[in-house]
């Protein structure tokens, strides 16, 4: 609800993705927006409204959100894809605690997360 209320966000699908060496699932949000999102402002907005455990660590920027036959958001393909930039064609951002910003997720950063070199 908090993510959907942000200006410019048309659709959001929130789900968990597996991260090696981390307990449970990390939050990821697939977003459809009207134009580009001000990621710095969006991050501040989320921090003011959601506790740290409820904020997504990953953002996946989509052109559209798939729905099931009963018009619910489909999560299975998104969860399967995870946050691997080699698999996902969409832009993915990671909420870097180090940089205090959503940063583009590239292969190098992905490997650092996979190898537990970045604490989540």
Backbone torsions as a table, in degrees:
resi	resn	phi	psi	omega
1	UNK	NA	-43.9	-179.1
2	UNK	-63.3	-38.9	-179.5
3	UNK	-69.0	-43.3	-179.9
4	UNK	-62.6	-27.9	-178.1
5	UNK	-76.6	-11.6	-179.1
6	UNK	-70.9	133.3	-179.2
7	UNK	-57.0	131.1	178.0
8	UNK	96.0	-12.8	177.8
9	UNK	-85.9	117.4	179.9
10	UNK	-90.1	-44.9	-179.3
11	UNK	-141.9	148.4	175.0
12	UNK	-143.6	139.7	176.6
13	UNK	-128.6	113.2	-176.9
14	UNK	-103.6	135.7	-177.1
15	UNK	-155.6	170.2	-179.9
16	UNK	-104.9	144.6	176.5
17	UNK	-124.9	145.6	179.2
18	UNK	-76.3	136.2	176.6
19	UNK	-127.8	125.0	179.5
20	UNK	-55.8	144.0	177.2
21	UNK	65.1	17.1	176.4
22	UNK	-123.7	140.3	178.3
23	UNK	-75.6	143.7	177.1
24	UNK	67.7	-151.3	-179.6
25	UNK	-119.5	147.6	176.0
26	UNK	-88.9	141.4	-179.7
27	UNK	-73.4	135.9	176.8
28	UNK	-135.5	141.9	179.6
29	UNK	-126.0	125.1	172.3
30	UNK	-91.5	124.4	-174.9
31	UNK	-119.5	140.4	166.9
32	UNK	-114.4	123.4	-175.8
33	UNK	-123.9	163.3	172.2
34	UNK	-91.8	97.5	-177.3
35	UNK	78.6	-168.6	-178.5
36	UNK	-76.6	146.3	179.8
37	UNK	-96.8	136.2	173.4
38	UNK	-77.7	95.5	-172.1
39	UNK	-64.8	-33.8	178.8
40	UNK	-66.3	-45.6	178.8
41	UNK	-67.3	-40.3	179.1
42	UNK	-60.1	-43.1	179.2
43	UNK	-62.7	-44.2	178.0
44	UNK	-63.2	-41.2	178.2
45	UNK	-58.8	-47.9	179.8
46	UNK	-64.4	-41.0	-179.4
47	UNK	-63.0	-31.6	-179.8
48	UNK	-78.1	-19.8	-173.6
49	UNK	-113.8	-20.3	-175.4
50	UNK	-128.2	143.0	173.7
51	UNK	-67.2	159.2	-175.2
52	UNK	-53.4	-41.3	-177.9
53	UNK	-67.8	-19.2	-177.8
54	UNK	-96.6	-7.1	-179.5
55	UNK	-85.2	139.9	179.5
56	UNK	-68.9	138.5	174.6
57	UNK	-83.1	-25.0	-177.9
58	UNK	-127.6	140.7	172.5
59	UNK	-118.0	135.9	176.8
60	UNK	-120.9	114.0	-176.9
61	UNK	-86.7	119.2	-174.3
62	UNK	-117.1	157.3	173.5
63	UNK	-82.8	-29.7	178.9
64	UNK	-155.8	164.2	178.1
65	UNK	-112.4	131.2	177.9
66	UNK	-77.2	145.1	176.9
67	UNK	-122.8	157.4	178.0
68	UNK	-82.3	179.7	178.0
69	UNK	-63.4	-20.7	178.1
70	UNK	-102.0	18.1	175.1
71	UNK	64.6	29.0	171.8
72	UNK	-98.1	152.7	178.2
73	UNK	-65.2	133.5	179.0
74	UNK	-85.1	127.9	-178.7
75	UNK	-111.5	-19.9	-170.9
76	UNK	-60.0	-46.8	179.2
77	UNK	-66.5	-38.9	179.9
78	UNK	-64.1	-43.9	179.1
79	UNK	-64.5	-40.6	-179.9
80	UNK	-63.7	-43.0	179.4
81	UNK	-64.9	-34.7	-178.5
82	UNK	64.3	-137.5	-176.3
83	UNK	-123.5	21.9	-178.5
84	UNK	-77.0	113.2	-177.9
85	UNK	-67.4	-14.8	176.8
86	UNK	-77.4	-21.1	-179.1
87	UNK	-101.0	-38.5	-172.9
88	UNK	-91.9	125.3	178.9
89	UNK	-82.1	-20.7	179.6
90	UNK	-71.0	157.5	173.6
91	UNK	-70.4	133.4	178.1
92	UNK	-122.4	138.8	177.5
93	UNK	-123.1	147.9	179.1
94	UNK	-116.2	135.7	178.1
95	UNK	-81.2	93.8	-177.5
96	UNK	-79.7	115.6	176.4
97	UNK	-68.6	-32.1	179.1
98	UNK	-61.9	-46.5	-178.0
99	UNK	-95.1	-7.8	-177.8
100	UNK	53.0	49.3	-177.8
101	UNK	-162.1	157.4	168.0
102	UNK	-78.4	122.1	-178.4
103	UNK	-117.4	148.6	177.7
104	UNK	-60.1	135.9	179.7
105	UNK	-90.7	113.2	176.6
106	UNK	-110.0	-179.1	-177.6
107	UNK	-62.6	-36.9	-179.7
108	UNK	-65.1	-48.0	179.0
109	UNK	-64.9	-40.4	177.1
110	UNK	-56.7	-46.1	-179.9
111	UNK	-64.2	-37.7	177.5
112	UNK	-63.0	-39.5	177.5
113	UNK	-67.9	-45.0	-179.2
114	UNK	-61.3	-35.6	-177.8
115	UNK	-89.4	9.2	179.3
116	UNK	60.0	30.2	175.8
117	UNK	-83.1	-13.2	176.2
118	UNK	-117.2	126.6	-179.6
119	UNK	-82.9	130.4	-179.3
120	UNK	-99.2	NA	NA
